[in-house]
Amino acid sequence: MSITLNQLCSQAETKYQLRLVAGRDGLDHLVRWVHMVEDRDVPLFLHGHELVFTTGIGQKGNGWLLDFVKNLQKAQAAGLVVNIGPYIDFIPTPVITYCQENRFPLFTLPWEVRIIDISYVFCRRIIAAEENELTMAQAFRRILEGQDKRDSQAVFDRAGLPEEGNYTLLQLGLFDDQGQALELELAGQALDQIYQPLARARYPTTVFPLEQRLLAVRRNLSKNELRQLLQQLEAVRARLPQGFYLHIGVSDPGAGRSAWPRAYDQAGSALQVALMRQQFYSIYCDCGVYSLLFAIHDPEILRQFYSRTLGPLLDFDHNNHTDYLQTLRSYLEHHGSVQETALSSHVHRNTINNKMKAIKEILHTELTDEDRMNYLLAFHIANMESQRKAVQISDSGPF
């Protein structure tokens, strides 16, 4: 669902005399569907992001409108269209003021215009927007799979994403507190909230679901605009329902649509790094050694490196119920400082010295600079593989 109220109502002012009375700042609200509501008590069947029409039939006067609008906003409706006529002859000033102050779009529609005509057009546009999302996802998947690009190119041209330009891709995922990916179909309001900052983009933005993530394709995105977008999304993240955690991976800019497959992989890798580091977002250029490791698409290469490097220590721990693997990790993370390693482990430094002596014997190493680099790299591989499995790294090994 990615059509805004502004997009939905374009050209409606001329054709249907639909007039915006207040709440212009809320025209970026997303619209899920259109509903007729005549009961002053907002019904429970509103799920949020509906554009509501009302004629006021069955009501006396227009004094009830203010409470009605307040309840619509609480229900997270996208906006209200009031059919001006025999039941509501004008919009009271307090209603206009409230809508203006609260970014709640309020429209009027002449009685001569049949609601069924305009609602029919709006519903078709909403359905078309949903179908466009599906078409975009299918076209993008064809590009990733290296299939015939001619049909895909036509889809992207119509979407305002020409071949020329620098493109940045963002992968946005919703996860639970254990780092498990949540199905987008079940995200509901959380998903709608995430769409909104993307819909306000200055440059053409295409957002569609792909592989249980949202993919945002942005053209000519500057560093400052990216920073502002991430700030807006972080504000949304803070308002998500309990149990929903948003994480984002951002690719490096790439020239033209031919760079999309690589940018897609980069954004996915950056998203995994954000999860590993328990960060809100990660940009591919800031991923360090992980940008190299994720570029190795054969996992067997990584598994073999890990096995050759840390396998003997992993086996020793398993057979002798020791914690040498964790000790080595802590030692390396503290830059070889026995004192810092002892403090973090809450043991005496002599204990660490004895453990490190045993570790060197098991691994047949003097822990030269090159050795330390290899062991750190192996631990990074373990982190990466564990994140791919969405489990926590432990001394039992990631593979």
Number of C-alpha atoms within 10 A of each C-alpha: 21 22 21 23 22 16 16 20 18 11 12 14 14 9 10 17 15 21 17 17 16 21 20 16 14 20 22 21 30 27 26 22 22 20 16 16 17 17 13 18 12 18 13 7 8 17 14 20 25 23 27 21 21 21 21 23 15 10 15 10 14 15 14 15 19 20 14 18 22 17 16 25 21 11 18 18 26 26 27 26 21 23 25 20 15 12 17 21 15 14 18 14 10 12 21 19 14 16 25 18 12 14 18 26 27 26 23 21 23 15 16 11 15 12 18 10 10 17 18 11 13 20 17 14 17 21 15 13 17 17 13 17 19 15 16 21 18 15 22 22 16 15 18 15 11 10 12 11 15 10 11 19 18 13 19 18 11 9 14 13 21 15 15 12 16 17 23 24 29 26 26 23 27 24 18 13 10 11 18 16 17 17 14 18 9 9 13 12 15 20 19 18 18 21 23 19 19 23 19 15 15 12 14 16 17 21 21 20 19 19 11 14 19 20 24 21 21 24 25 17 22 13 9 9 14 14 12 13 17 17 13 15 23 18 13 17 19 12 12 17 11 10 11 20 21 23 25 28 27 28 25 20 21 19 15 15 19 13 17 21 17 16 23 23 20 26 25 25 26 30 28 25 28 21 24 17 12 12 13 17 24 23 19 24 14 13 18 10 11 21 16 10 16 22 12 12 9 9 12 10 11 20 18 12 16 22 17 12 19 20 18 16 24 19 16 16 17 14 9 8 9 15 15 20 23 16 18 24 15 19 22 19 13 15 11 15 14 20 17 16 24 20 12 12 16 9 12 13 17 12 13 22 15 10 17 18 13 14 21 14 12 14 15 10 12 12 17 9 8 9 13 18 13 17 19 18 19 22 22 16 22 21 21 23 21 18 19 13 13 16 14 15 17 12 15 11 20 20 11
